[in-house]
Amino acid sequence: CTLLPGQHLREKELASKLNVGRTPLREALIRLAAEGKVLTLSKKGYFTLPLVEWALLDSYAVGRNALTLALSRTSADRVYRTVPVMNCLPPNLQFEQRQHSWKLVKEHRIARLV
């Protein structure tokens, strides 16, 4: 089943093409509308998004994923740069070093998970 951008989604036709009942189809359309993947217009029904809106949604997802990856790498780099510097501190700062080292280890573990 091929849907075009901006196409009106008629429940009866779509249920027939997809070989599903109208109730599960309606529930799926409600969920897609809640996720912003189809438009719902009062008393007019459901419509596929115009192509421009799909492109914007995809670009936001790509940007969010790139930012997440960049932030995780930045945190790991920060840990690797900070630990050697802390090891060079004078003995009178060892207490402060121990106090902050737990945070660095925690950030490193989180960065590896991401």
JOLIN-V678761 format. One record per residue. N is the residue number from 0. PSI is psi as a letter, one per 30 degrees, with the letter a starting at -180 (* if undefined). Layout:
BEGIN
n/psi
N/PSI
N/PSI
END
This chain:
BEGIN
n/psi
0/k
1/k
2/k
3/l
4/k
5/g
6/k
7/k
8/j
9/k
10/e
11/e
12/e
13/e
14/e
15/e
16/e
17/f
18/h
19/l
20/l
21/e
22/e
23/e
24/e
25/e
26/e
27/e
28/e
29/e
30/e
31/e
32/e
33/e
34/f
35/g
36/f
37/l
38/k
39/k
40/k
41/k
42/g
43/f
44/a
45/k
46/k
47/l
48/k
49/l
50/e
51/e
52/e
53/e
54/e
55/e
56/e
57/e
58/e
59/e
60/e
61/e
62/e
63/e
64/e
65/e
66/e
67/e
68/e
69/e
70/e
71/e
72/e
73/e
74/e
75/e
76/e
77/e
78/e
79/e
80/e
81/e
82/e
83/e
84/e
85/e
86/f
87/g
88/l
89/l
90/e
91/f
92/g
93/e
94/e
95/e
96/e
97/e
98/e
99/f
100/e
101/e
102/e
103/e
104/e
105/e
106/e
107/e
108/e
109/e
110/e
111/e
112/e
113/*
END
